[in-house]
């Protein structure tokens, strides 16, 4: 019993020791005690081990929990699908080139889930030659070479992120995704929910956001 109680104490101490504090805004802020996302899980991978080693996959501890919990939920709701996260931010936040945001641990990029020609869920190829996926360009319906955006899986992911955020006592502030591709997303079984609960970008961003969707979370900051 003593060993078990000691183990619980250590877990509690570790959790409190790694709790993050964000400052300012996503465009002008910084972060204390950023937490790095796992390199992979049962149904997800990061976009680049190189970028991970460069420290580009840290975020606020609350956002970390939301991201991981959403992937866990998707193992049940969409067990046949795989997912891939991309840029998040530095351990201490701050300027994060070439992004204009990602500065206080509340911004996360996710590569769009895709299917191949056999309609199998696969990861988008990300490597230094295509700027780790950010240089990929989908056409007006969401096709790139042999890949198609899996709008159903993407909608399910945003749904689970929103539910996980709610459980954590926060919410999604906004989702930035190519406005011309958004109608396909809103035609999925989750479309009505997304329309009612998620704030999507309405104008084209300075980069297209077709190969990834950017999500900012509304977490109280100093």
Secondary structure as UniProt FT lines:
FT   HELIX           2..17
FT   STRAND          21..24
FT   STRAND          29..32
FT   STRAND          35..36
FT   STRAND          44..46
FT   HELIX           49..53
FT   TURN            54..55
FT   STRAND          58..59
FT   HELIX           61..77
FT   TURN            78..80
FT   STRAND          83..85
FT   TURN            91..92
FT   TURN            97..98
FT   STRAND          107..111
FT   STRAND          114..115
FT   TURN            117..118
FT   STRAND          121..122
FT   HELIX           128..133
FT   TURN            134..135
FT   TURN            140..141
FT   STRAND          143..144
FT   TURN            145..146
FT   STRAND          147..149
FT   HELIX           151..167
FT   TURN            168..169
FT   STRAND          171..176
FT   HELIX           179..186
FT   TURN            189..190
FT   HELIX           191..197
FT   STRAND          212..218
//
